[in-house]
Amino acid sequence: MSSQAGTTPTYVLGVGMTEFLKPRRTREYPELGYEAGVKAMLDAQINYDDVETGVACYCYGDSCLGQRIFYQFGLTSIPIFNTNNACATGSTGLFLARTMIQRGAADCILVVGFEQMRPGSIKSVWDDRPSSVGPSTALMEETFGKHPSPRNAQYFGNAGREYMQRYGAKAEDFAEIARVSHEHSQRNPYSQFRTAYTLEEVMNSTSIYAPLTKLQCSPTSDGAAAAVLVSERFLNARPHLRSQAILIAGQSLQTDTPTVYSRSAIDLIGFDMTKRAASAAMGEAGVTPKDIKVCELHDCFSANELILLDGLGFSEPGKAHEMVRRGDITYGGQVVINPSGGLISKGHPLGATGVAQCAELTWQLRGWANNRLVNDVDVALQHNLGLGGAVVVTVYKRADGKKNAPVSTEEISRTCRLGYNPAIEARFVTPQQGESVRSKTRRHDYVLKDTVTKLSARI
């Protein structure tokens, strides 16, 4: 599905993130979601009373966790939606918010993606009922056998093996993707891992499911990200913010067709729906893959990134490994994939991932990510995929039609209400910052006191 039937342009006006952390309950979801939301509202220079709808994005937890976070900003009786679409949950929330704005249902929507996960590989907590991916898993086991390794690693590892058999890719090509992701992550203050590794270190790390090693797999993570989406009318009333506003120029949410059960491991991980979503989103935005120089791609495993370089149209069919070998996925190449470090090294708190991708590309297009900037670009692509399945592809453009250029940290610090450059520095929010964006008319401190106590102690 595409949102293009609407007529009201939608902009990302503010974004915010927490650091992504190992899931050790050092910070819990109400605090994480609060921090991200406060940062996004400060960045957008709004107050919670301006927010007409809330969208909460998470996969693990009870119902109404969104209210548990949003009530900290105020109890203004606005609609709050709680979304769950597997690993594509965050960008599904963005899609929902954009669709509502396009249809005239709201002018300002706050989207908060968050996750508080358990250590170790992803496991279902609902083992007393059929799994959403039960048919897919059964087909995978019928076709490729049963193995004791984590299920998701098998899905993507099998797809990597098929790509190798069909097109001649090698294990080193997948390892190179991970090496690049870890190298990029060094410059992202929000990344869970910020260590660079050699190709040999990546290949020689613990084998998870060949060709995938531990350093080629995204970790479980705790974290949150938020975005403020607004209409043209809302932005026009604040013309001084147009230079920081980012237009959602094209967007498509797609789910599976019968192709998913073709017995191809590549089809089983969403290759077909990625192709369809990419075509629709880029068609709406009026761009082609050749126009894209920066992309946040859902690299839950290195095999997924290589295969989806094909799916997004960055390489000729069956030639993605050649693109990797040429160095065309990093700075100085054809397109910089995952300047944030991607899921492999930035981390993967499921509900936050899609919104965090949005934050990174917003900072890139503004010129704020000046320690890792992909310079002289005016368009960016986001890809977020979940098995089960859903994929969202989004094309972003600057609202002023210009290309990005580095903006100095000093200038950002002067103009941004956070008082620093959030693209290159991760800080906790202060009680004063939180107070400045909370509802002025309808709020209750009872829902916030624990969060303020914890944040004050961290500061």
C-alpha positions as CSV (number, residue, x, y, z in Angstrom):
1,M,0.0,0.0,0.0
2,S,1.2,3.5,-0.8
3,S,0.1,6.8,0.9
4,Q,0.2,8.7,-2.3
5,A,-3.6,9.1,-2.7
6,G,-3.5,11.8,-0.1
7,T,-2.9,15.4,-1.0
8,T,-1.3,16.9,2.2
9,P,2.5,16.8,2.2
10,T,4.0,15.4,5.4
11,Y,7.2,16.4,7.0
12,V,9.5,15.1,9.7
13,L,10.0,18.2,11.9
14,G,11.8,16.7,14.9
15,V,13.6,13.5,15.9
16,G,15.2,12.1,19.1
17,M,16.9,9.0,20.3
18,T,18.3,7.2,23.2
19,E,21.5,5.2,23.2
20,F,20.9,1.6,22.2
21,L,21.9,-0.7,25.0
22,K,22.5,-4.3,25.8
23,P,19.2,-5.6,27.3
24,R,20.1,-5.8,31.0
25,R,17.2,-3.7,32.4
26,T,19.6,-0.8,33.1
27,R,16.9,1.5,31.7
28,E,13.3,0.5,31.2
29,Y,10.8,1.4,28.5
30,P,8.9,4.3,30.2
31,E,12.2,6.2,30.7
32,L,13.6,5.4,27.3
33,G,10.4,6.4,25.5
34,Y,10.1,9.6,27.6
35,E,13.7,10.6,26.7
36,A,13.2,10.0,23.0
37,G,9.9,11.9,22.9
38,V,11.2,14.9,24.8
39,K,14.1,15.2,22.5
40,A,11.9,15.0,19.4
41,M,9.5,17.6,20.7
42,L,12.4,19.9,21.6
43,D,13.9,19.4,18.2
44,A,10.6,20.2,16.5
45,Q,10.2,23.2,18.9
46,I,6.7,22.2,20.0
47,N,4.9,21.4,23.2
48,Y,2.8,18.3,23.8
49,D,-0.3,20.4,23.6
50,D,0.5,20.7,19.9
51,V,0.3,16.9,19.5
52,E,-3.0,15.7,18.1
53,T,-2.3,12.0,17.9
54,G,0.3,9.6,19.4
55,V,1.6,6.4,17.8
56,A,3.5,3.9,19.9
57,C,5.6,1.2,18.3
58,Y,6.7,-1.9,20.1
59,C,6.7,-5.7,19.8
60,Y,7.3,-7.0,23.3
61,G,5.0,-6.0,26.1
62,D,1.4,-5.8,27.3
63,S,-1.3,-3.6,25.7
64,C,-1.3,0.1,26.1
65,L,2.4,0.6,26.7
66,G,2.1,3.6,24.5
67,Q,-0.2,5.3,27.0
68,R,2.3,4.5,29.7
69,I,4.9,6.6,27.9
70,F,2.7,9.3,26.4
71,Y,0.9,10.0,29.7
72,Q,4.2,11.3,31.0
73,F,4.0,14.1,28.5
74,G,0.4,14.9,29.4
75,L,-3.1,13.4,29.7
76,T,-4.7,15.4,26.9
77,S,-7.2,12.7,25.8
78,I,-5.7,12.4,22.2
79,P,-6.0,9.2,20.3
80,I,-3.0,6.9,21.0
81,F,-2.4,3.9,18.7
82,N,-0.2,0.9,19.7
83,T,1.4,-0.8,16.7
84,N,3.2,-4.1,16.2
85,N,4.4,-5.2,12.8
86,A,7.5,-7.3,13.7
87,C,10.8,-5.6,12.9
88,A,9.0,-3.1,10.6
89,T,7.0,-1.8,13.6
90,G,8.7,1.6,13.8
91,S,8.3,2.5,10.2
92,T,4.7,1.2,10.2
93,G,4.1,3.8,12.9
94,L,5.6,6.4,10.6
95,F,3.4,5.2,7.7
96,L,0.3,5.3,9.9
97,A,1.1,8.9,11.0
98,R,1.8,10.1,7.5
99,T,-1.4,8.5,6.2
100,M,-3.5,10.3,8.9
101,I,-1.8,13.6,8.1
102,Q,-2.3,13.2,4.4
103,R,-6.0,12.5,4.9
104,G,-6.4,15.6,7.1
105,A,-7.0,13.7,10.3
106,A,-4.2,15.5,12.2
107,D,-1.6,18.2,11.7
108,C,0.9,17.1,14.3
109,I,1.6,13.5,15.4
110,L,4.3,12.2,17.7
111,V,5.6,8.7,16.9
112,V,7.6,6.9,19.6
113,G,9.3,3.5,18.9
114,F,10.8,1.6,21.8
115,E,11.7,-1.9,23.0
116,Q,12.8,-3.5,26.2
117,M,14.1,-6.9,25.2
118,R,15.5,-10.0,26.9
119,P,19.1,-11.1,26.4
120,G,19.9,-13.7,23.8
121,S,18.4,-14.5,20.5
122,I,14.8,-13.5,19.8
123,K,12.2,-15.9,21.1
124,S,8.5,-15.8,21.2
125,V,6.9,-15.2,24.6
126,W,3.6,-16.6,23.3
127,D,4.4,-20.3,23.1
128,D,0.8,-21.4,24.0
129,R,-0.6,-20.4,20.5
130,P,0.3,-20.6,16.8
131,S,3.1,-18.4,15.7
132,S,2.6,-15.7,13.0
133,V,5.5,-17.2,11.1
134,G,4.5,-20.8,11.7
135,P,3.8,-21.7,8.0
136,S,7.1,-20.0,7.0
137,T,9.1,-21.9,9.5
138,A,7.5,-25.2,8.6
139,L,8.3,-24.6,4.9
140,M,11.9,-23.6,5.8
141,E,12.4,-26.8,7.8
142,E,10.8,-28.9,5.1
143,T,13.1,-27.4,2.5
144,F,16.3,-26.8,4.4
145,G,16.1,-29.1,7.4
146,K,15.9,-28.5,11.2
147,H,18.9,-26.9,12.9
148,P,19.5,-25.9,16.6
149,S,20.7,-22.4,15.7
150,P,18.5,-19.4,16.2
151,R,15.5,-19.4,13.8
152,N,16.0,-16.0,12.4
153,A,19.6,-16.7,11.6
154,Q,18.5,-19.7,9.6
155,Y,16.0,-17.7,7.6
156,F,18.6,-15.2,6.5
157,G,21.5,-17.6,6.4
158,N,19.6,-19.9,4.0
159,A,18.9,-16.9,1.8
160,G,22.6,-16.1,1.8
161,R,23.5,-19.7,0.9
162,E,21.0,-19.5,-2.0
163,Y,22.5,-16.3,-3.3
164,M,25.9,-17.9,-3.2
165,Q,24.7,-20.9,-5.1
166,R,22.8,-18.8,-7.7
167,Y,25.2,-16.0,-8.3
168,G,28.7,-16.8,-7.0
169,A,28.8,-14.7,-3.9
170,K,31.3,-15.8,-1.2
171,A,31.3,-15.9,2.6
172,E,33.8,-13.0,2.5
173,D,31.2,-10.8,0.8
174,F,28.8,-11.1,3.7
175,A,31.7,-10.5,6.2
176,E,32.7,-7.4,4.3
177,I,29.2,-5.9,4.8
178,A,29.5,-6.4,8.5
179,R,33.0,-5.0,8.6
180,V,31.7,-1.8,6.9
181,S,28.8,-1.6,9.3
182,H,31.0,-1.8,12.4
183,E,33.4,0.7,10.9
184,H,30.5,3.2,10.4
185,S,29.2,2.7,13.9
186,Q,32.3,4.2,15.5
187,R,31.0,7.7,14.7
188,N,27.4,7.2,15.9
189,P,27.1,8.1,19.6
190,Y,23.9,6.0,19.9
191,S,25.3,2.7,18.7
192,Q,25.3,-0.3,21.0
193,F,28.7,-1.3,19.5
194,R,31.4,1.2,18.4
195,T,34.3,-1.1,17.7
196,A,35.9,-1.6,14.2
197,Y,36.9,-5.1,13.2
198,T,39.1,-6.5,10.4
199,L,37.5,-8.7,7.8
200,E,39.4,-11.7,9.3
201,E,38.0,-10.8,12.8
202,V,34.4,-10.8,11.4
203,M,34.9,-14.1,9.6
204,N,36.6,-15.8,12.6
205,S,34.0,-14.7,15.2
206,T,31.7,-17.4,16.5
207,S,29.7,-19.2,13.8
208,I,26.0,-18.8,14.2
209,Y,24.7,-20.4,11.0
210,A,26.9,-20.4,8.0
211,P,27.8,-18.2,6.3
212,L,26.8,-15.9,9.3
213,T,29.1,-15.3,12.2
214,K,28.3,-13.5,15.4
215,L,29.6,-10.1,14.1
216,Q,27.3,-10.4,11.1
217,C,24.1,-10.6,13.2
218,S,22.2,-7.8,14.9
219,P,22.0,-8.0,18.6
220,T,19.0,-7.7,20.9
221,S,18.8,-4.2,22.3
222,D,16.9,-1.8,24.6
223,G,16.3,1.7,23.3
224,A,13.9,4.2,21.9
225,A,13.5,6.7,19.1
226,A,10.9,9.3,18.3
227,A,9.7,11.6,15.5
228,V,7.3,14.5,15.1
229,L,5.4,14.4,11.8
230,V,3.5,17.5,10.7
231,S,1.4,18.8,7.8
232,E,2.2,21.5,5.3
233,R,-0.2,23.8,7.2
234,F,1.6,23.2,10.5
235,L,5.0,23.9,8.9
236,N,3.8,27.0,7.1
237,A,2.8,28.5,10.5
238,R,6.5,28.0,11.4
239,P,8.5,29.1,8.4
240,H,11.7,29.5,10.4
241,L,11.8,25.7,10.7
242,R,11.5,24.8,7.0
243,S,15.3,24.4,6.7
244,Q,15.2,21.6,9.2
245,A,12.0,19.9,8.0
246,I,12.3,16.8,5.9
247,L,9.6,15.8,3.4
248,I,8.4,12.3,3.2
249,A,8.4,12.3,-0.6
250,G,7.4,8.7,-1.1
251,Q,6.4,5.8,1.1
252,S,5.0,2.3,0.7
253,L,4.0,-0.5,3.1
254,Q,3.8,-3.9,1.5
255,T,3.0,-7.4,2.7
256,D,3.6,-10.8,1.2
257,T,2.2,-12.4,-1.9
258,P,2.1,-16.1,-2.6
259,T,5.7,-15.8,-3.8
260,V,6.8,-16.0,-0.2
261,Y,6.0,-19.8,-0.3
262,S,7.9,-20.5,-3.6
263,R,10.4,-22.6,-1.6
264,S,13.1,-20.0,-2.4
265,A,15.0,-18.9,0.8
266,I,15.4,-15.5,-0.8
267,D,11.6,-15.1,-1.3
268,L,11.0,-16.3,2.2
269,I,12.7,-13.3,3.7
270,G,10.7,-10.6,1.9
271,F,12.7,-10.0,-1.3
272,D,9.6,-9.7,-3.4
273,M,7.8,-7.3,-1.1
274,T,10.9,-5.2,-0.8
275,K,11.1,-4.8,-4.6
276,R,7.4,-3.8,-4.8
277,A,7.6,-1.4,-1.9
278,A,10.8,0.2,-3.3
279,S,9.3,0.6,-6.7
280,A,6.1,2.2,-5.3
281,A,7.9,4.6,-2.9
282,M,10.5,5.8,-5.4
283,G,7.8,6.1,-8.1
284,E,5.8,8.4,-5.8
285,A,8.9,10.4,-5.0
286,G,10.0,10.7,-8.6
287,V,13.4,9.2,-8.0
288,T,15.4,6.1,-9.1
289,P,18.0,4.1,-7.3
290,K,20.7,6.1,-9.1
291,D,19.5,9.2,-7.3
292,I,20.0,7.6,-3.8
293,K,23.4,8.3,-2.2
294,V,22.5,7.5,1.4
295,C,20.4,4.7,2.7
296,E,19.4,3.1,6.0
297,L,18.8,-0.5,5.1
298,H,17.4,-3.3,7.4
299,D,20.6,-5.3,7.9
300,C,19.4,-7.6,10.6
301,F,21.9,-10.0,9.2
302,S,24.7,-9.2,6.6
303,A,23.0,-11.7,4.2
304,N,19.9,-9.6,4.2
305,E,21.8,-6.4,3.2
306,L,23.5,-8.1,0.3
307,I,20.3,-9.6,-1.1
308,L,18.4,-6.3,-0.6
309,L,20.9,-4.3,-2.5
310,D,19.4,-6.2,-5.4
311,G,15.8,-5.8,-4.1
312,L,16.2,-2.0,-3.8
313,G,17.7,-1.7,-7.2
314,F,21.2,-0.6,-6.2
315,S,22.8,-3.4,-8.1
316,E,21.9,-5.4,-11.2
317,P,20.2,-8.7,-10.4
318,G,22.7,-11.2,-9.0
319,K,25.5,-8.6,-8.8
320,A,25.2,-7.3,-5.3
321,H,28.4,-9.1,-4.2
322,E,30.3,-7.3,-7.0
323,M,29.0,-4.0,-5.6
324,V,30.3,-4.9,-2.2
325,R,33.7,-5.9,-3.5
326,R,34.0,-2.5,-5.3
327,G,33.5,-0.6,-2.1
328,D,30.2,0.8,-3.4
329,I,28.4,0.6,-0.1
330,T,30.5,3.0,1.9
331,Y,32.0,6.5,1.6
332,G,33.5,7.2,-1.8
333,G,31.3,4.5,-3.4
334,Q,28.0,4.4,-5.2
335,V,25.7,4.7,-2.1
336,V,26.6,4.9,1.6
337,I,24.6,2.1,3.3
338,N,23.9,2.5,7.0
339,P,26.1,5.4,8.0
340,S,24.6,4.9,11.4
341,G,26.2,1.5,11.7
342,G,22.9,-0.2,10.9
343,L,21.2,-2.9,12.9
344,I,24.3,-5.0,13.0
345,S,26.3,-2.6,15.1
346,K,23.9,0.2,16.1
347,G,21.6,-2.4,17.6
348,H,18.0,-3.6,17.0
349,P,15.4,-2.7,19.6
350,L,12.6,-3.9,17.3
351,G,10.0,-1.1,17.8
352,A,12.6,1.6,17.7
353,T,14.5,0.5,14.7
354,G,12.4,2.1,12.0
355,V,12.1,5.4,13.8
356,A,15.9,5.4,14.5
357,Q,16.5,5.0,10.8
358,C,14.3,8.1,10.2
359,A,16.3,10.0,12.8
360,E,19.6,9.2,11.1
361,L,18.4,10.2,7.6
362,T,16.9,13.4,9.0
363,W,20.2,14.3,10.5
364,Q,22.0,13.4,7.2
365,L,19.7,15.6,5.1
366,R,19.9,18.5,7.4
367,G,23.7,18.3,7.4
368,W,23.8,17.8,11.1
369,A,25.5,14.4,11.1
370,N,28.8,16.2,10.4
371,N,31.1,13.5,11.7
372,R,29.7,10.9,9.3
373,L,28.0,13.1,6.7
374,V,27.1,11.9,3.2
375,N,27.5,15.3,1.7
376,D,25.7,17.1,-1.2
377,V,22.6,15.0,-1.2
378,D,18.9,16.0,-1.3
379,V,17.3,12.6,-1.1
380,A,17.6,9.5,1.1
381,L,16.0,6.1,1.3
382,Q,14.9,4.0,4.3
383,H,14.1,0.3,4.2
384,N,12.6,-1.5,7.2
385,L,11.5,-5.2,7.1
386,G,9.7,-7.6,9.3
387,L,9.2,-11.3,8.8
388,G,5.7,-12.4,9.0
389,G,5.6,-10.1,7.1
390,A,5.8,-6.4,6.3
391,V,8.2,-4.0,4.7
392,V,8.1,-0.2,4.6
393,V,10.3,1.8,2.1
394,T,10.4,5.6,2.6
395,V,12.0,8.3,0.5
396,Y,12.9,11.5,2.2
397,K,13.8,14.9,0.7
398,R,14.7,18.3,2.1
399,A,11.7,20.6,2.4
400,D,13.6,23.5,1.0
401,G,14.7,21.6,-2.1
402,K,18.4,22.2,-1.5
403,K,21.2,19.7,-1.1
404,N,22.7,19.2,2.3
405,A,26.0,20.6,3.5
406,P,27.7,20.4,6.8
407,V,26.3,22.6,9.5
408,S,28.6,23.5,12.3
409,T,28.1,22.2,15.8
410,E,28.2,25.7,17.1
411,E,25.4,26.8,14.8
412,I,23.3,23.8,15.7
413,S,23.8,24.4,19.4
414,R,22.6,28.0,19.0
415,T,19.4,27.1,17.1
416,C,18.4,23.7,18.5
417,R,16.5,23.7,21.7
418,L,18.4,20.8,23.0
419,G,21.4,23.2,23.2
420,Y,23.8,20.8,21.4
421,N,24.1,18.8,18.2
422,P,22.1,15.6,18.9
423,A,23.4,13.9,15.7
424,I,26.9,13.6,17.1
425,E,26.3,13.6,20.9
426,A,24.0,11.5,23.0
427,R,22.9,13.0,26.3
428,F,20.2,12.4,28.8
429,V,17.3,14.9,29.0
430,T,17.2,17.2,32.0
431,P,14.1,17.7,34.2
432,Q,14.0,21.3,32.8
433,Q,13.9,20.1,29.2
434,G,11.1,17.6,30.0
435,E,9.1,20.3,31.8
436,S,9.4,22.7,28.8
437,V,7.6,20.2,26.4
438,R,5.0,18.7,28.7
439,S,1.4,19.8,28.5
440,K,0.7,23.1,30.1
441,T,-2.9,22.4,30.8
442,R,-3.6,18.7,31.3
443,R,-1.0,16.6,33.1
444,H,-0.3,14.7,36.3
445,D,3.1,14.3,38.0
446,Y,2.1,10.9,39.4
447,V,2.9,9.2,36.1
448,L,6.3,10.9,35.8
449,K,7.9,10.9,39.2
450,D,9.9,7.6,38.8
451,T,11.2,8.7,35.4
452,V,12.4,12.1,36.6
453,T,14.1,10.5,39.6
454,K,16.0,8.1,37.4
455,L,17.0,10.7,34.8
456,S,18.1,13.1,37.5
457,A,20.3,10.4,39.0
458,R,21.9,9.7,35.6
459,I,22.7,13.4,35.0
